[in-house]
Amino acid sequence: MPSQFSQTTRSLANDRSIYVFLAWMLGGALLAAWGAWFVLGQVTIYETSRKARLEVEQLPHHVSAQFPGKIAAVSLVIGREVNAGDVLIELDASVEMLRLKEEEARLAALPPRLESLRKELASVEQARAEDRRAAQAAIDAARARAKEAEAAVEFARNSERRLREQSSAGGVAQIEALRALAETQKLGAARDALVAEARRNELDAQTRAHQSQAQLENIRRALLTIEGDMVTTRATIARLQRTIEQHVVRAPVAGRIGEVAPLHADAYVTEGQRLATIVPPGELIIVADFDPGSALGRVQPGQRGRMRLDGFPWAQFGSIEARVSRVASEIRDNLVRVEFVPATDGVMPAMIQHGLPGAIEVAIEDTTPASLLLRAAGLMLSGPKRPAARPGETAR
């Protein structure tokens, strides 16, 4: 039985619209293009750090108090240009100044005392030498008198012997012999007295020599004591001068004061308290802190990067192009320090200032989408997901 819609069926069967063919061709072309891009295309993988900032190449110097004390004068102003050695803060050092004056007065009194003792030493040495010569002369005179007395005794002894012999022979009276014997004994006693006097002179000379030596030693000891006091006093003065100097806080380097603590005269500061920060002049670099898992072995010198400042919206002000210059090989505070050299051409001067924070992304690799897909599949099949060490990794 013929169909009631035979004409409609024939119309549909004979419909061969060109648009359907074109649609299929376009779909196939798009699929082929996507497949080619998936296999042969290149995408860039970025690592991002939210902890990036602009810094001068020479690190800023923090100025701290070396001694606790009360502020006597302060001249800290943000933005002030200073030279190395300029006075920034003066702490109260009145106690040390008084001690310094006391030690200087003590030192001034020591040289006259030292000179007086040296003169006394010279006088004592001269008196000792003169006394030695006088004692030697007295000893020589006593010895000469003793020698003279010895000769008289010898003569008297010979005379007494001859008289005794003559008295025995009856030539002279016996009383003459006895008188000669008495005279011999008298001269012998006188001789012994002169010998004893000479010995006493020698002993007196030795005693005076020992006393002079003891006096000399006392003077020399006093000289050494004063010389030691002078050395000690000079060292004390030098220490006090250094302490007073350390109460004056000076600029360690030339540069610009970038940050100061709220200080005023009569305020009290503690030892080691941070008072100010001096930013030295120099070229600016970009410093960023990356997670070790995303930086070590992946971020290399020469790779390009782009920094977006927090205070300057990138859609309006753009970004700062940079190149990796140095990558730290040690981990500090669980972060890796990476330094960049910024390209400042065409960048607003207000965007190139020390201390500006922002985020930076580094192009670490160019690869195909197929490789990325295989990597993701490998990570999924290998076990746990990739650690949260690379939260900033993006692919473009």
C-alpha positions as CSV (number, residue, x, y, z in Angstrom):
1,M,0.0,0.0,0.0
2,P,1.5,3.3,-1.1
3,S,2.5,5.7,1.7
4,Q,0.3,8.6,2.3
5,F,3.5,10.8,2.6
6,S,5.4,9.5,-0.4
7,Q,6.0,12.9,-1.8
8,T,7.4,14.2,1.4
9,T,9.7,11.2,1.8
10,R,11.0,11.6,-1.6
11,S,11.7,15.3,-0.9
12,L,13.7,14.5,2.2
13,A,15.7,11.8,0.5
14,N,16.6,14.1,-2.4
15,D,17.7,16.9,0.1
16,R,21.6,17.4,-0.3
17,S,22.2,20.9,1.3
18,I,25.8,22.3,1.0
19,Y,25.6,23.8,4.5
20,V,25.6,20.4,6.1
21,F,28.7,19.4,4.2
22,L,30.4,22.7,5.1
23,A,29.5,22.2,8.8
24,W,31.1,18.8,8.8
25,M,34.2,20.1,7.1
26,L,34.6,22.9,9.5
27,G,34.2,20.6,12.5
28,G,36.8,18.3,11.1
29,A,39.2,21.1,10.4
30,L,38.8,22.5,13.9
31,L,39.3,19.0,15.4
32,A,42.5,18.5,13.3
33,A,43.8,22.0,14.3
34,W,43.1,21.3,18.0
35,G,44.9,17.9,17.6
36,A,47.9,19.5,16.0
37,W,48.0,22.1,18.7
38,F,47.6,19.5,21.4
39,V,50.6,17.5,20.0
40,L,52.8,20.2,18.5
41,G,51.8,23.5,20.2
42,Q,53.9,25.1,22.9
43,V,52.6,26.5,26.3
44,T,54.7,28.3,28.9
45,I,54.8,27.1,32.5
46,Y,55.2,29.8,35.1
47,E,56.2,29.7,38.8
48,T,54.7,32.6,40.8
49,S,55.8,34.1,44.1
50,R,53.7,36.5,46.1
51,K,56.7,37.5,48.2
52,A,58.6,39.8,45.9
53,R,60.0,43.3,46.4
54,L,62.3,45.8,44.9
55,E,65.6,46.3,46.8
56,V,68.9,48.0,46.2
57,E,71.6,45.6,45.4
58,Q,73.6,46.5,48.5
59,L,71.4,45.5,51.4
60,P,70.0,48.3,53.7
61,H,71.8,48.9,56.9
62,H,69.9,48.8,60.2
63,V,71.1,51.3,62.8
64,S,70.9,50.0,66.4
65,A,71.9,51.3,69.8
66,Q,75.1,49.7,71.2
67,F,74.4,50.9,74.7
68,P,71.2,51.5,76.7
69,G,70.6,55.1,77.7
70,K,68.6,58.2,77.5
71,I,68.6,60.2,74.2
72,A,70.3,63.6,74.5
73,A,69.9,64.6,70.8
74,V,68.3,63.1,67.8
75,S,68.5,64.1,64.1
76,L,66.6,61.3,62.3
77,V,64.4,62.4,59.4
78,I,62.9,60.1,56.9
79,G,64.4,60.8,53.4
80,R,67.4,62.7,54.7
81,E,70.6,62.0,52.8
82,V,73.5,61.1,55.1
83,N,77.2,60.3,54.7
84,A,79.1,57.6,56.5
85,G,80.0,58.8,60.0
86,D,77.2,61.4,60.3
87,V,75.8,61.7,63.8
88,L,72.2,60.4,64.0
89,I,71.6,60.1,67.7
90,E,73.5,61.1,70.8
91,L,72.9,59.2,74.1
92,D,73.5,60.7,77.5
93,A,77.1,59.9,78.5
94,S,77.5,62.4,81.4
95,V,78.6,59.7,83.9
96,E,81.3,58.4,81.5
97,M,82.4,62.0,80.8
98,L,82.9,62.6,84.6
99,R,84.9,59.4,84.9
100,L,87.0,60.5,81.9
101,K,87.8,63.8,83.4
102,E,88.8,62.1,86.7
103,E,91.1,59.7,84.9
104,E,92.6,62.5,82.8
105,A,93.3,64.5,86.0
106,R,94.9,61.4,87.6
107,L,97.1,60.9,84.5
108,A,98.2,64.5,84.5
109,A,99.4,64.2,88.1
110,L,101.5,61.1,87.5
111,P,104.3,62.5,85.2
112,P,105.5,65.0,87.8
113,R,105.6,62.3,90.5
114,L,107.5,60.1,88.1
115,E,110.0,62.9,87.3
116,S,110.5,63.6,91.0
117,L,111.2,59.9,91.8
118,R,113.7,59.8,88.9
119,K,115.6,62.7,90.3
120,E,115.5,61.2,93.7
121,L,116.8,57.9,92.3
122,A,119.7,59.8,90.6
123,S,120.5,61.6,93.8
124,V,120.5,58.4,95.9
125,E,122.7,56.7,93.3
126,Q,125.2,59.6,93.3
127,A,125.2,59.7,97.2
128,R,125.7,56.0,97.2
129,A,128.7,56.3,94.9
130,E,130.2,59.2,97.0
131,D,129.6,57.3,100.2
132,R,131.3,54.2,98.7
133,R,134.4,56.4,97.8
134,A,134.5,58.0,101.2
135,A,134.1,54.6,103.0
136,Q,136.9,53.2,100.9
137,A,139.1,56.1,101.7
138,A,138.4,55.7,105.5
139,I,139.1,52.0,105.2
140,D,142.4,52.6,103.4
141,A,143.4,55.2,106.1
142,A,142.5,52.8,108.9
143,R,144.5,50.0,107.2
144,A,147.4,52.4,106.8
145,R,147.4,53.3,110.5
146,A,147.1,49.6,111.4
147,K,150.1,48.9,109.2
148,E,152.0,51.8,110.8
149,A,151.1,50.4,114.3
150,E,152.2,46.9,113.2
151,A,155.6,48.3,112.3
152,A,155.9,50.1,115.7
153,V,154.9,46.9,117.4
154,E,157.4,44.9,115.5
155,F,160.1,47.5,116.4
156,A,159.1,47.5,120.0
157,R,159.1,43.7,120.1
158,N,162.7,43.6,118.7
159,S,163.8,46.2,121.2
160,E,162.1,44.3,124.1
161,R,163.9,41.1,123.0
162,R,167.3,42.8,122.9
163,L,166.8,44.4,126.3
164,R,165.6,41.2,127.8
165,E,168.8,39.5,126.5
166,Q,171.0,42.3,127.8
167,S,169.1,42.2,131.1
168,S,169.9,38.4,131.4
169,A,173.5,39.2,130.7
170,G,173.6,42.0,133.3
171,G,174.1,44.7,130.7
172,V,171.0,46.7,131.6
173,A,168.6,46.9,134.5
174,Q,165.7,44.5,134.4
175,I,163.3,47.4,134.7
176,E,164.2,48.6,131.3
177,A,163.3,45.2,129.9
178,L,160.0,45.3,131.6
179,R,159.3,48.8,130.4
180,A,160.1,47.7,126.8
181,L,157.7,44.7,127.3
182,A,154.9,47.0,128.4
183,E,155.5,49.4,125.5
184,T,155.3,46.4,123.1
185,Q,152.0,45.3,124.6
186,K,150.7,48.9,124.5
187,L,151.6,49.2,120.8
188,G,150.1,45.8,120.1
189,A,146.8,46.9,121.7
190,A,146.8,50.1,119.7
191,R,147.5,48.1,116.5
192,D,144.5,45.7,117.3
193,A,142.3,48.8,117.9
194,L,143.3,50.2,114.5
195,V,142.6,46.8,112.8
196,A,139.2,46.6,114.5
197,E,138.5,50.2,113.4
198,A,139.3,49.3,109.9
199,R,137.0,46.3,110.1
200,R,134.3,48.4,111.6
201,N,134.6,50.9,108.8
202,E,134.2,48.1,106.3
203,L,131.1,46.8,108.0
204,D,129.7,50.3,108.3
205,A,130.3,50.8,104.5
206,Q,128.5,47.5,103.7
207,T,125.6,48.5,106.0
208,R,125.2,51.8,104.3
209,A,125.5,50.2,100.9
210,H,122.7,47.7,101.7
211,Q,120.6,50.6,103.0
212,S,121.2,52.6,99.9
213,Q,120.4,49.5,97.7
214,A,117.1,49.0,99.6
215,Q,116.3,52.7,99.2
216,L,117.1,52.4,95.5
217,E,114.9,49.4,95.2
218,N,112.0,51.2,96.9
219,I,112.4,54.1,94.5
220,R,112.5,51.8,91.5
221,R,109.4,49.9,92.7
222,A,107.6,53.2,93.1
223,L,108.7,54.2,89.6
224,L,107.3,50.9,88.2
225,T,104.1,51.4,90.2
226,I,103.6,54.9,88.8
227,E,104.5,53.7,85.2
228,G,102.0,50.9,85.6
229,D,99.4,53.4,86.9
230,M,100.0,55.5,83.9
231,V,99.5,52.6,81.5
232,T,96.4,51.5,83.3
233,T,95.0,55.1,83.4
234,R,95.7,55.5,79.7
235,A,93.9,52.3,78.9
236,T,91.0,53.4,81.1
237,I,90.8,56.7,79.3
238,A,90.9,54.9,75.9
239,R,88.1,52.6,77.1
240,L,86.0,55.5,78.4
241,Q,86.6,57.5,75.2
242,R,85.4,54.4,73.2
243,T,82.4,54.0,75.4
244,I,81.5,57.7,75.0
245,E,82.0,57.4,71.3
246,Q,79.6,54.4,71.3
247,H,77.0,56.6,72.9
248,V,77.0,58.5,69.6
249,V,75.1,56.6,66.9
250,R,76.5,57.3,63.5
251,A,75.5,56.4,60.0
252,P,77.4,53.2,59.0
253,V,77.2,54.0,55.3
254,A,76.2,56.8,53.0
255,G,72.6,56.7,51.8
256,R,69.1,57.8,52.5
257,I,67.2,57.3,55.8
258,G,64.3,55.0,54.8
259,E,62.8,54.2,58.2
260,V,63.1,55.6,61.7
261,A,61.7,54.6,65.1
262,P,59.5,57.2,66.9
263,L,62.1,58.8,69.1
264,H,62.5,62.1,70.9
265,A,64.9,63.7,73.3
266,D,65.0,62.2,76.8
267,A,63.5,58.9,75.4
268,Y,65.1,55.7,76.7
269,V,66.5,53.2,74.3
270,T,67.7,49.6,75.0
271,E,70.8,47.9,73.8
272,G,70.3,46.5,70.3
273,Q,67.1,48.5,69.7
274,R,66.6,49.2,66.0
275,L,66.6,53.0,65.6
276,A,66.6,53.5,61.8
277,T,67.3,52.0,58.4
278,I,69.7,53.5,55.9
279,V,69.2,52.6,52.2
280,P,72.5,53.0,50.4
281,P,72.6,54.1,46.8
282,G,72.9,51.5,44.0
283,E,71.1,49.6,41.3
284,L,67.7,48.1,42.1
285,I,67.1,44.4,42.0
286,I,64.0,42.3,42.5
287,V,64.1,39.8,45.3
288,A,61.6,37.0,45.6
289,D,61.1,34.1,48.0
290,F,60.0,30.8,46.3
291,D,59.0,27.5,47.8
292,P,62.0,25.1,47.5
293,G,60.0,22.5,45.7
294,S,59.1,24.9,42.9
295,A,62.4,26.8,42.6
296,L,65.3,24.4,43.2
297,G,66.3,22.8,39.9
298,R,63.6,24.7,38.0
299,V,64.3,28.4,38.3
300,Q,67.6,29.1,36.5
301,P,69.6,32.3,35.8
302,G,68.6,33.8,32.5
303,Q,64.9,32.9,32.7
304,R,62.5,35.8,32.0
305,G,60.0,37.0,34.5
306,R,57.4,39.6,35.1
307,M,56.7,41.6,38.3
308,R,53.3,43.1,39.1
309,L,53.4,45.7,41.9
310,D,50.8,45.6,44.6
311,G,50.3,49.4,44.6
312,F,50.2,49.8,40.8
313,P,47.4,47.9,39.1
314,W,49.0,46.1,36.2
315,A,46.0,46.8,33.9
316,Q,46.7,50.5,34.2
317,F,50.4,50.8,34.9
318,G,51.7,47.6,33.3
319,S,54.3,45.3,34.8
320,I,58.1,45.2,35.1
321,E,60.0,42.8,32.9
322,A,63.0,41.0,34.6
323,R,65.6,38.3,34.2
324,V,66.7,35.8,36.8
325,S,70.3,36.7,37.9
326,R,71.0,34.5,40.9
327,V,69.3,31.6,42.7
328,A,70.3,30.6,46.2
329,S,71.4,27.1,46.7
330,E,70.5,27.0,50.4
331,I,67.1,27.1,52.0
332,R,66.4,29.7,54.7
333,D,63.1,29.9,56.7
334,N,61.8,27.2,54.3
335,L,62.2,29.5,51.3
336,V,64.6,30.0,48.5
337,R,65.9,33.5,47.6
338,V,65.9,34.4,43.9
339,E,67.2,37.6,42.5
340,F,66.2,39.3,39.3
341,V,67.5,42.2,37.2
342,P,64.6,44.4,36.2
343,A,64.3,46.1,32.9
344,T,63.5,49.7,33.7
345,D,63.1,51.0,30.2
346,G,59.7,52.5,29.6
347,V,58.7,52.0,33.3
348,M,57.3,54.9,35.3
349,P,60.0,56.2,37.8
350,A,57.4,56.0,40.6
351,M,57.4,52.2,40.0
352,I,61.1,51.8,40.5
353,Q,61.6,52.5,44.2
354,H,63.2,50.5,47.0
355,G,60.8,48.5,49.1
356,L,57.9,48.3,46.7
357,P,56.2,44.8,47.1
358,G,54.5,42.7,44.5
359,A,54.2,39.3,42.9
360,I,56.5,37.9,40.2
361,E,56.1,35.0,37.8
362,V,59.0,33.2,36.1
363,A,58.7,31.3,32.8
364,I,60.5,28.1,33.7
365,E,59.6,25.8,30.7
366,D,57.9,25.6,27.3
367,T,56.2,22.3,26.6
368,T,53.3,20.8,24.6
369,P,49.7,20.3,26.0
370,A,50.1,16.6,25.4
371,S,53.2,16.5,27.7
372,L,51.2,18.4,30.3
373,L,48.4,16.0,30.1
374,L,50.7,13.0,30.3
375,R,52.4,14.6,33.4
376,A,49.1,15.1,35.1
377,A,48.1,11.6,34.3
378,G,51.4,10.3,35.6
379,L,51.0,12.3,38.9
380,M,47.5,10.9,39.3
381,L,48.6,7.3,38.7
382,S,51.8,7.6,40.8
383,G,50.0,8.1,44.1
384,P,49.5,11.3,46.1
385,K,48.8,14.5,44.4
386,R,51.6,16.9,43.8
387,P,52.5,18.6,47.1
388,A,51.1,22.0,47.8
389,A,54.7,23.3,47.2
390,R,53.7,24.7,43.8
391,P,50.5,26.6,44.3
392,G,51.6,29.4,42.0
393,E,52.4,27.2,39.0
394,T,50.4,28.2,36.0
395,A,50.4,27.2,32.3
396,R,49.8,29.6,29.5
